[in-house]
Each structure stands twice: as structure tokens, then as C-alpha cells.
Amino acid sequence: MERLYGKETQLVLHPKTFSLPRFAELVNCDPFQVALIPSSSYGFATALRNISCEPGQHAIVLEDEFPSGYFSLKTWCDENQALLKVVRPDKEAETLGESWNKNLLESITSETAVVLMSSVHWMNGLKFDLESIGQKCKTVGAIFIVDGTQSTGAAQMDVKRFKIDALICASYKWLLGPYGMGISY
């Protein structure tokens, strides 16, 4: 048993204690909404294949997004003739997080079909304001896909509160699972 968010719990993907219900509890969803996947790129591709795009809509990704997310979304944009917008922080920003979150929120409009981003940036460790971003996506009707690999299992992840439509996680980080396996909501 481990302590996680003040609760006694067992590691989600440990071979002796593995259970989809434990992951569901960790991210606040129904266990029937959880699926095992072979990789995060597979999870992104599967989620994106279920999203349609209207003429004139665009997709949003973060600057230097992890390659599996970026290339999955770029492929989706190419297939759907959608513009891929890359959002970055202001170069002269004193606070990287405030600038990047502000720019991301401002870029999400009624013409946004999908936002695909990491919960925590893999290169610099910046934690994004998922609650505000998820709310903005819901307000404009955009699909919100989150790569939770860098944080799920180490930081709070609540798909309902953050209004996440698809959460994709490789298991080898904070879920303490093996390479070649992932889990998704």
C-alpha cells in the first residue's frame, strides 16, 4: 500500500495489483471508460479517429509537444484539411506558465476542433492549468485530449473537473508500469 492524495492505495499498474478500477479511481471516471493501449501514440490516433472537423476549423498543440502527441495531431490535421496551430509562451515573459496558459486560452475559439496537450510539459516541467483550459474547450465545443504521462500518478488528475474528453497515459512513468503499455480514459 502507498499513500496517494491522502488515501491508502496500491500502485495502479503493478503486475500483482493491476486493475482498471484503480486507474478509474485515480482519474475520477467509471472503470468501464478505461482501456489498455499499447502506446500513447495508439491512444491519440484512436481518439482522433473519432473526431470530425468542419471546414475552417483548426487544432491546437503546444510548442515542443511530445512527439507522439504532435505527430498524431499533425496527421489528423493533414487528413482533415485543418490548420495546426502551435501555441508558445511570449518570448519576453517574466513568468513562463502565466504567459503560456494565457496564450493557450486566448487561442481556443469557436473554430477550434481539438486541443491536444500534455498536462505537464516534458521539456521544462511546466504544469498547465487544465481546469481553465478544459472549461474553455467545453465553452467553445472543442475536444480536449490530454497526455497525462508526465503527471498521472504523481499529481492530481480529475477528468470530470478538468473536462477532459480523452486522457492518454504511457504507463512507464508515474503509473509505474512497463514500457509498451498505456492506459486511457
C-alpha positions as CSV (number, residue, x, y, z in Angstrom):
1,M,0.0,0.0,0.0
2,E,1.1,3.5,-0.8
3,R,-0.4,6.9,0.3
4,L,-1.7,8.9,-2.7
5,Y,-3.7,12.1,-2.3
6,G,-4.3,11.2,1.4
7,K,-5.7,7.8,0.6
8,E,-4.2,4.3,1.1
9,T,-3.8,2.8,-2.4
10,Q,-1.9,0.2,-4.3
11,L,0.2,1.1,-7.4
12,V,-2.1,1.2,-10.4
13,L,-0.1,-0.9,-12.9
14,H,2.0,-3.0,-10.6
15,P,1.8,-6.6,-12.1
16,K,0.5,-8.1,-8.8
17,T,-2.1,-5.5,-8.1
18,F,-3.1,-4.2,-11.6
19,S,-6.7,-3.1,-12.0
20,L,-8.6,-0.8,-14.3
21,P,-10.8,0.3,-11.4
22,R,-7.8,1.6,-9.6
23,F,-6.9,3.8,-12.6
24,A,-10.5,4.9,-12.8
25,E,-10.5,5.9,-9.2
26,L,-7.2,7.8,-9.7
27,V,-8.6,9.9,-12.5
28,N,-12.2,10.1,-11.4
29,C,-14.1,8.1,-14.0
30,D,-16.1,4.9,-14.4
31,P,-13.9,1.7,-14.8
32,F,-15.9,0.9,-18.0
33,Q,-14.4,4.1,-19.5
34,V,-10.9,2.9,-19.1
35,A,-8.9,0.9,-21.8
36,L,-5.5,-0.6,-22.1
37,I,-3.5,0.6,-25.0
38,P,-0.1,-0.4,-26.4
39,S,1.3,3.1,-26.6
40,S,0.3,6.7,-26.2
41,S,0.5,7.3,-30.0
42,Y,-2.0,4.5,-30.4
43,G,-4.3,6.2,-27.9
44,F,-4.0,9.6,-29.6
45,A,-4.7,8.1,-33.0
46,T,-7.7,6.2,-31.7
47,A,-9.2,9.2,-30.0
48,L,-8.5,11.5,-33.0
49,R,-10.1,9.0,-35.5
50,N,-13.4,9.6,-33.6
51,I,-13.3,13.4,-34.1
52,S,-14.8,15.1,-37.1
53,C,-13.8,18.5,-38.4
54,E,-15.8,21.2,-40.1
55,P,-14.3,23.3,-42.9
56,G,-12.3,26.2,-41.4
57,Q,-11.7,24.6,-38.0
58,H,-8.2,24.2,-36.6
59,A,-6.4,22.1,-34.0
60,I,-4.1,23.4,-31.2
61,V,-0.9,21.9,-29.8
62,L,1.8,23.2,-27.6
63,E,5.2,24.3,-28.8
64,D,7.6,21.3,-28.4
65,E,4.7,19.0,-27.5
66,F,5.9,15.4,-27.0
67,P,6.4,13.9,-30.5
68,S,3.7,11.2,-30.2
69,G,1.1,13.8,-29.5
70,Y,2.3,16.3,-32.0
71,F,2.6,13.9,-34.9
72,S,-0.7,12.2,-34.2
73,L,-2.4,15.6,-34.3
74,K,-0.5,16.7,-37.4
75,T,-1.6,13.6,-39.2
76,W,-5.2,14.3,-38.2
77,C,-4.9,17.8,-39.4
78,D,-3.5,16.7,-42.8
79,E,-6.3,14.1,-43.2
80,N,-9.0,16.7,-42.3
81,Q,-7.5,19.7,-44.1
82,A,-7.4,21.5,-40.8
83,L,-4.8,24.1,-39.8
84,L,-2.5,23.1,-36.9
85,K,-1.8,26.0,-34.6
86,V,1.2,25.8,-32.3
87,V,0.9,27.8,-29.1
88,R,4.0,29.1,-27.4
89,P,4.7,31.4,-24.4
90,D,5.7,35.0,-25.1
91,K,9.5,35.2,-25.6
92,E,9.9,38.1,-23.1
93,A,7.5,36.7,-20.5
94,E,8.7,37.0,-16.9
95,T,6.5,34.1,-15.9
96,L,6.5,31.3,-18.5
97,G,3.5,29.5,-17.0
98,E,1.2,32.5,-16.9
99,S,2.2,33.5,-20.4
100,W,1.7,30.1,-21.9
101,N,-1.6,29.4,-20.2
102,K,-2.9,32.9,-21.2
103,N,-1.8,32.4,-24.9
104,L,-3.4,28.9,-24.9
105,L,-6.7,30.1,-23.5
106,E,-6.8,33.0,-26.0
107,S,-6.1,30.7,-28.9
108,I,-9.1,28.4,-28.2
109,T,-12.0,29.8,-30.2
110,S,-15.3,28.5,-31.7
111,E,-13.2,27.5,-34.7
112,T,-11.1,25.1,-32.6
113,A,-11.9,21.4,-33.2
114,V,-9.5,19.8,-30.8
115,V,-6.8,20.7,-28.3
116,L,-4.1,18.1,-27.7
117,M,-1.6,18.8,-25.0
118,S,0.5,17.4,-22.1
119,S,-0.6,18.1,-18.5
120,V,3.0,18.8,-17.7
121,H,5.4,19.8,-20.4
122,W,8.0,17.1,-20.9
123,M,10.9,19.5,-21.6
124,N,10.6,22.1,-18.9
125,G,8.2,20.6,-16.3
126,L,5.6,23.4,-16.6
127,K,2.2,22.3,-15.2
128,F,-0.7,23.7,-17.2
129,D,-4.0,25.0,-15.9
130,L,-6.1,22.0,-17.1
131,E,-9.2,23.2,-15.3
132,S,-9.3,26.6,-17.1
133,I,-8.3,25.0,-20.4
134,G,-10.9,22.3,-20.2
135,Q,-13.6,24.8,-19.3
136,K,-12.7,27.0,-22.3
137,C,-12.8,23.9,-24.6
138,K,-16.2,23.0,-23.3
139,T,-17.5,26.5,-23.7
140,V,-16.5,26.7,-27.4
141,G,-17.2,23.0,-28.2
142,A,-13.6,21.8,-28.7
143,I,-12.5,18.3,-27.9
144,F,-9.8,18.3,-25.1
145,I,-7.2,15.5,-25.3
146,V,-4.6,15.4,-22.6
147,D,-1.3,13.4,-22.5
148,G,-1.1,12.6,-18.8
149,T,2.1,10.6,-19.0
150,Q,4.2,13.3,-17.2
151,S,1.8,13.7,-14.2
152,T,-0.9,11.0,-13.8
153,G,0.0,9.0,-10.7
154,A,2.2,11.8,-9.2
155,A,-0.2,14.8,-9.4
156,Q,-4.0,15.0,-9.2
157,M,-5.8,14.2,-12.4
158,D,-9.6,14.6,-12.5
159,V,-11.1,14.1,-15.9
160,K,-14.5,15.4,-14.8
161,R,-13.3,18.5,-13.0
162,F,-10.8,19.3,-15.9
163,K,-13.4,18.4,-18.5
164,I,-11.0,16.1,-20.3
165,D,-12.5,14.2,-23.3
166,A,-9.6,11.7,-23.6
167,L,-6.7,11.1,-21.2
168,I,-3.9,9.1,-22.7
169,C,-1.1,7.8,-20.4
170,A,2.0,5.8,-21.1
171,S,2.4,3.5,-18.1
172,Y,6.2,3.7,-17.7
173,K,6.3,7.0,-15.7
174,W,4.2,7.7,-12.6
175,L,1.8,4.7,-13.1
176,L,4.9,2.5,-12.5
177,G,4.0,0.2,-15.3
178,P,6.1,-1.4,-18.1
179,Y,7.2,0.0,-21.4
180,G,4.9,-0.9,-24.3
181,M,1.7,-0.4,-22.3
182,G,-0.5,2.5,-21.7
183,I,-3.9,3.2,-20.3
184,S,-6.6,5.7,-21.4
185,Y,-9.9,7.3,-20.5
